[in-house]
Amino acid sequence: MPNPVAWFEVSGPDASALQSFYGEAFDWQIDANNPMNYGMVAAAEGGIGGGVGPTPDGEKHLTWYVQVDDLQAALDKAGQLGGTTVMPPMDVPGGPSVAQFSDPEGNVVGLVKGM
């Protein structure tokens, strides 16, 4: 797979409840000890890491992130195929660069560079 799925994100208005649910459901160790209460889930052997946390808009989201070399080029290609940019490229403080688009059915897909 040339551009692997590299990260997942589950978010909603009650981050603590989601973190408890996924932690107990799958025995995940979720570290939310940060000012944003964003729970980091470490990658297990053969799996990918992810996050469980709050949403700024109060809506629920489930997003998977595909690792790419060029965020803007991937957004442009998605647009040519009928997708729509949801979030232009941005740098996560202390982390990778990310972007998001929606596919022709409205599903949000994340893009990540620098993981």
Secondary structure, DSSP 8 states (H G I E B T S, - for coil): --S-EEEEEEEES-HHHHHHHHHHHH---EE--STT--EEE---TTS-EEEEEE-TTS--EEEEEEE-S-HHHHHHHHHHTT-EEEEEEEE-TTS-EEEEEE-TTS-EEEEEE--
